[in-house]
Amino acid sequence: MQEKGELLEQAEKMAGKLSDWRRTLHQFPELSFLEFETARFIASVLEAIEGVTVERGRGLQTSVIATLGTGEAPIIALRADIDALPIEEANECDYRSKNQGVMHACGHDAHAAILLGAASLIAEHFRNKHLRGTVKFIFQPAEEAIDEDSLSGSPYMLRAGAYEGVELAIALHMCPWLSVGAVQLSDGISMANVDVFHAKILGTGGHGAYPELVSDPTWMLGIILQALHGIVPRKVPALEPAVVSVGQIHAGTASNIIPHEVAVEGTVRSYSGSTRDLLEKEIENAFSLAEQLGGDYSFRYQRGEPALVNDKRVNARIARAIKKTDPSVRLVDQAFGMGGEDFGYVTQQISGAMFFLGCALDDGVERDLHTAHFNIDEKSLPLGAAILANTAIDFLAKGTEQDG
């Protein structure tokens, strides 16, 4: 049996601390752009780590950036998101959310705890061994939501210079479909462009007893929905990843009143830029059918985070770090799916990659991301911290000589 690496052994000694950090964050989740107590807690942990400098509020009020090292190149950034979701937790664990209607249902509490652990490990390595270069630990707010300007946290931090000088950026994500001891990697496009459409089907409405006298948008809705759901199977090439899903339909005020409008909203996912353009065009075409049916429509299309593109050379570095951390870890080469991740903004500008860390609990409960029962096996925490630490230390020790 191959031996675990030194950093994993150190991380496992701090497993209790990692669990405590994660559970504290889990009990007090905060929504996107509102992570004030979360940021305060993270900063307090970082400020206790010797050699680390802490900056708060760059790009967004609730951001936290810690810096370790000489301040010179090479510079690597390790990123964790810190916001939670508007979900009422269904777990009955003693650390369940105390904030009603808010839950860490995507593992961002674990991401933050893992990055705090990596900071502790790397700081100790800096004290004990000579390393040149700099590590930035970026705790990013607002990954899960966009504001009125259609922006999530990542572009704000990029604009504010949080990644200035960074040559390599790494992030991880908890993975409930893999058990502890497995890591999923994927080269190239690995998560989707995420867009949202907002539309209204406009009629005249009127008395429900006299439909012949009105223009009925609920009747138009049925035809438009068929057109929407036909876009992917009939307009998009069969081998091209794409999703159009209707998430909200709102209409009417009473059973005997035909409404004058129907509001429809949905999400749109794609991998390629050309498919993204095609979907926007075809979705509006579907709503424009209202004009042929005696009505009208309004349409707004919001482009959210871009597709996550993983640099294969960065993935190779992560894979080497994983083997150094624990040679028994199983590597799974597969795209992550049609979910979105605003780390894609970072990988548009900087060589970077995200990996998915197996964390499934073997308890027979379905614990998918963004569900009220999401939870993790905390044995994944030391492994994640050690992988991040080994990746950063290897980069600082060897620079860019292994790229290519």
C-alpha positions in Angstrom: 0.0 0.0 0.0 1.4 3.4 -1.0 2.0 5.9 1.8 0.1 9.1 2.2 2.0 12.3 1.7 3.3 14.5 4.5 0.8 17.3 4.0 -2.1 14.9 4.1 -0.9 13.5 7.4 -0.6 17.1 8.7 -4.1 17.9 7.4 -5.6 14.8 9.1 -4.1 16.0 12.4 -6.2 19.1 12.1 -9.3 17.3 11.0 -11.2 18.4 14.1 -10.4 22.0 13.5 -11.5 21.7 9.8 -14.8 20.2 10.9 -15.3 22.9 13.5 -14.7 25.6 11.0 -17.1 24.0 8.5 -19.8 23.4 11.0 -19.6 27.0 12.3 -20.1 28.3 8.8 -22.8 25.8 8.2 -24.9 26.9 11.2 -24.8 30.5 10.1 -25.2 30.6 6.3 -25.7 33.9 4.5 -27.0 34.7 1.1 -25.1 36.2 -1.8 -23.8 39.7 -1.2 -24.8 39.5 2.5 -22.0 37.3 3.9 -20.9 39.7 6.6 -20.6 37.4 9.5 -19.2 34.7 7.3 -16.4 37.1 6.2 -15.8 38.2 9.8 -15.3 34.6 10.9 -13.0 33.7 8.0 -10.9 36.8 8.6 -10.6 35.9 12.3 -9.2 32.5 11.5 -6.8 33.8 8.9 -5.5 36.6 11.2 -4.4 33.9 13.7 -2.2 32.2 11.1 1.4 33.4 11.4 2.8 35.1 8.2 -0.6 35.7 6.6 -1.9 39.2 5.8 -5.6 39.8 5.5 -7.5 42.2 3.3 -11.3 42.7 3.5 -13.7 44.3 1.1 -11.9 44.3 -2.2 -14.4 44.2 -5.0 -17.3 43.5 -2.6 -17.8 44.4 1.0 -17.9 40.8 2.1 -14.7 39.5 0.3 -11.7 38.3 2.2 -8.2 37.9 0.6 -5.3 36.5 2.5 -1.7 36.7 1.2 1.2 34.6 2.1 4.8 34.7 0.9 7.4 37.1 -0.4 5.0 39.2 -2.5 7.0 38.4 -5.7 6.3 36.1 -8.6 5.3 33.4 -9.1 1.9 34.1 -7.7 -0.8 31.4 -7.4 -4.4 32.0 -6.3 -6.6 29.5 -4.4 -10.2 30.4 -4.4 -13.2 29.4 -2.3 -16.8 30.7 -2.5 -18.6 31.5 0.7 -22.3 32.3 0.1 -25.3 30.1 0.8 -28.7 29.4 -0.9 -32.3 30.3 -0.1 -33.2 26.7 1.0 -34.7 25.6 4.3 -32.4 22.8 5.6 -34.1 19.4 6.1 -31.1 17.7 7.9 -31.5 17.1 11.6 -27.8 17.2 12.5 -26.7 19.2 15.5 -25.0 21.8 13.3 -28.0 22.4 11.0 -28.6 26.0 9.8 -29.8 28.4 12.4 -30.8 31.0 9.8 -34.3 30.2 8.6 -34.7 29.6 4.9 -30.9 29.8 4.3 -28.6 26.8 3.9 -25.1 25.8 2.7 -26.6 23.4 0.2 -23.8 23.6 -2.3 -20.8 23.0 0.0 -19.4 26.5 0.2 -19.0 26.1 3.9 -16.7 23.1 3.2 -14.9 25.1 0.4 -14.1 27.8 2.9 -13.0 25.4 5.6 -10.7 23.5 3.2 -9.1 26.8 2.0 -8.5 27.8 5.6 -6.9 24.5 6.2 -4.7 24.9 3.1 -3.6 28.3 4.3 -2.6 26.8 7.6 -0.6 24.0 5.9 1.1 26.3 3.4 2.0 28.9 6.1 3.7 26.2 8.1 5.6 25.1 5.0 6.8 28.7 4.4 8.1 28.9 8.0 9.9 25.6 7.8 11.2 25.6 4.2 12.4 28.3 1.9 9.9 29.1 -0.8 9.9 32.0 -3.2 6.7 33.5 -4.5 3.2 34.3 -3.2 0.0 32.5 -2.5 -3.3 34.4 -2.5 -6.3 32.8 -0.7 -9.4 34.3 -2.2 -12.7 33.9 -0.3 -15.2 35.1 -2.8 -18.8 36.2 -2.0 -21.8 35.9 -4.3 -21.1 32.9 -6.5 -24.7 31.7 -6.4 -26.6 34.9 -7.5 -26.3 37.9 -9.7 -27.2 41.5 -8.9 -29.2 44.1 -10.8 -26.1 44.5 -13.2 -26.2 40.7 -13.9 -22.9 40.2 -12.1 -21.9 37.7 -9.5 -18.9 38.0 -7.1 -16.1 36.8 -9.4 -16.2 39.6 -12.0 -16.3 42.2 -9.2 -13.1 40.7 -7.6 -11.4 40.5 -11.0 -12.2 44.2 -11.7 -10.9 45.2 -8.3 -7.5 43.5 -8.9 -7.9 40.6 -6.6 -6.1 38.4 -9.1 -3.5 40.9 -10.2 -0.2 39.2 -11.0 -1.7 35.8 -10.6 -0.3 33.2 -13.0 -2.3 30.2 -11.9 -5.8 29.9 -10.2 -7.2 26.8 -8.6 -10.6 26.1 -7.1 -12.4 23.0 -5.9 -16.1 22.0 -5.5 -17.7 19.4 -3.3 -18.9 16.4 -5.3 -21.8 14.4 -3.7 -21.8 11.8 -6.6 -18.3 10.5 -5.7 -17.2 9.0 -2.4 -14.2 10.3 -0.4 -11.0 9.3 -2.1 -12.2 10.2 -5.6 -11.5 13.4 -7.5 -13.1 14.4 -10.8 -11.0 16.4 -13.3 -12.0 17.6 -16.8 -10.0 19.4 -19.4 -11.6 22.1 -21.5 -15.2 23.2 -21.1 -16.5 21.5 -18.0 -19.5 23.5 -16.8 -22.0 25.6 -18.6 -22.7 29.1 -19.7 -25.7 30.1 -17.5 -28.3 32.5 -18.8 -31.8 33.5 -17.8 -34.8 34.6 -19.8 -37.7 36.8 -18.6 -40.7 37.0 -20.9 -44.3 38.1 -20.9 -47.0 36.9 -23.2 -49.4 39.8 -23.6 -53.2 39.6 -24.4 -56.2 41.6 -23.5 -57.8 39.4 -20.8 -61.4 39.7 -19.7 -64.3 37.9 -18.3 -63.9 34.1 -18.1 -67.4 33.6 -19.3 -66.7 35.3 -22.7 -63.4 34.0 -24.0 -64.4 34.8 -27.6 -64.2 38.5 -26.7 -60.6 38.5 -25.5 -57.1 37.7 -26.5 -56.1 34.9 -24.1 -52.4 34.7 -23.2 -52.9 31.4 -21.3 -54.0 29.8 -24.6 -50.9 31.3 -26.3 -48.8 29.9 -23.5 -49.5 26.3 -24.5 -48.2 26.8 -28.0 -45.2 28.8 -26.9 -44.2 26.2 -24.3 -44.2 23.5 -27.1 -41.9 25.7 -29.1 -39.6 26.3 -26.2 -39.3 22.6 -25.3 -38.7 21.8 -29.0 -35.6 24.1 -29.3 -32.9 21.7 -28.0 -34.0 18.5 -29.7 -34.8 20.2 -33.0 -32.6 23.3 -33.3 -29.4 22.3 -31.5 -27.0 19.7 -32.9 -27.5 16.4 -31.1 -23.9 16.2 -29.8 -23.9 19.8 -28.5 -24.7 20.2 -24.7 -27.7 22.5 -24.3 -30.6 23.0 -21.9 -33.7 25.2 -21.9 -35.8 24.8 -18.8 -38.9 26.8 -17.7 -38.8 27.5 -14.0 -41.6 30.0 -13.4 -45.0 30.7 -14.8 -47.2 33.4 -13.2 -50.7 34.5 -14.4 -54.1 35.5 -13.2 -55.9 36.8 -10.1 -59.1 34.9 -10.0 -60.8 31.8 -11.5 -63.3 33.7 -13.6 -60.9 36.3 -15.0 -58.8 35.6 -18.1 -55.5 37.3 -17.4 -54.1 40.0 -19.6 -50.5 38.6 -19.4 -48.5 35.5 -18.5 -45.0 35.9 -17.1 -42.5 33.1 -17.9 -38.9 32.7 -16.7 -36.4 30.0 -17.2 -32.7 29.0 -17.3 -30.6 28.3 -20.3 -27.4 26.3 -20.3 -24.8 25.7 -23.0 -21.1 24.9 -23.5 -20.2 26.7 -26.7 -20.5 30.4 -27.6 -22.3 29.6 -30.9 -24.9 27.5 -29.1 -25.4 30.2 -26.6 -26.2 32.7 -29.4 -28.5 30.2 -31.1 -30.5 29.5 -27.9 -31.1 33.2 -27.2 -32.4 33.8 -30.8 -34.6 30.7 -30.8 -36.1 31.4 -27.3 -37.2 34.9 -28.5 -38.6 33.4 -31.7 -40.7 31.1 -29.6 -42.2 34.0 -27.7 -42.7 36.0 -30.9 -45.4 33.4 -31.8 -47.7 35.4 -29.6 -47.9 38.0 -32.4 -49.3 35.4 -34.8 -51.8 34.3 -32.1 -53.4 37.7 -31.6 -51.2 39.0 -28.8 -47.8 40.4 -28.2 -44.8 39.7 -26.0 -41.9 41.3 -24.1 -38.5 39.5 -23.8 -35.3 40.1 -21.8 -32.3 37.8 -21.9 -29.6 37.9 -19.1 -26.3 36.4 -19.8 -24.7 35.1 -16.6 -21.4 33.4 -15.9 -19.5 31.9 -18.8 -18.6 28.3 -19.3 -15.9 27.0 -17.0 -12.9 26.2 -19.1 -10.2 24.1 -17.3 -6.6 24.4 -18.6 -5.3 20.9 -19.2 -1.8 21.9 -18.1 -3.2 23.1 -14.8 -5.2 19.9 -14.4 -1.9 18.0 -14.9 -0.4 20.0 -12.0 -3.4 19.2 -9.9 -3.2 15.5 -10.8 0.5 15.4 -9.8 -0.4 17.1 -6.5 -3.2 14.5 -5.9 -0.8 11.6 -6.4 1.7 13.3 -4.1 -1.0 13.8 -1.5 -2.4 10.3 -1.6 -1.5 7.9 -4.4 -4.7 5.8 -3.7 -7.0 8.6 -4.8 -9.1 7.6 -7.8 -9.1 10.2 -10.7 -12.3 10.4 -12.7 -12.0 12.2 -16.1 -15.4 13.6 -16.9 -17.0 17.0 -17.5 -18.9 18.3 -14.4 -22.3 18.8 -16.1 -24.6 21.6 -17.0 -24.3 23.4 -13.7 -22.8 26.9 -13.6 -19.7 28.2 -11.8 -18.6 31.8 -11.8 -15.0 30.7 -11.5 -15.4 30.6 -15.3 -14.8 34.4 -15.3 -11.4 33.7 -13.8 -10.4 31.0 -16.2 -11.3 33.3 -19.1 -8.4 35.6 -18.0 -6.0 33.4 -16.1 -4.7 29.8 -16.5 -6.7 27.8 -14.1 -8.8 24.8 -13.3 -11.4 23.5 -10.8 -11.6 20.0 -9.5 -14.5 18.1 -7.9 -13.8 16.5 -4.5 -15.7 13.3 -3.6 -17.6 13.8 -0.4 -20.6 11.4 -0.6 -22.1 10.1 2.7 -22.8 6.4 2.6 -26.2 6.7 4.3 -28.6 5.9 1.5 -30.0 9.5 1.4 -30.0 11.4 -1.9 -27.8 14.4 -1.1 -27.5 16.3 -4.4 -26.2 19.8 -4.6 -28.8 22.5 -4.1 -31.2 20.2 -2.1 -32.4 20.5 1.4 -30.7 17.2 2.4 -27.2 18.1 1.1 -24.4 17.1 3.4 -20.9 15.8 3.2 -18.6 13.2 4.6 -16.1 15.4 6.5 -13.3 13.0 5.9 -13.0 14.9 2.6 -11.9 18.1 4.3 -8.3 17.1 5.1 -7.8 15.6 1.6 -9.1 18.8 -0.1 -6.8 21.0 2.1 -3.8 18.9 1.4 -4.4 18.8 -2.4 -4.7 22.6 -2.6 -1.6 23.0 -0.4 0.5 20.5 -2.5 -0.6 22.2 -5.7 0.5 25.6 -4.5 3.8 24.4 -2.9 4.7 22.5 -6.1 4.0 25.5 -8.2 6.1 27.8 -6.0 8.9 25.3 -5.9 9.0 24.6 -9.6 7.4 27.7 -11.2 6.3 27.2 -14.8 9.0 24.7 -15.8 6.6 21.8 -16.0 4.1 23.6 -18.2 3.8 22.7 -21.9 
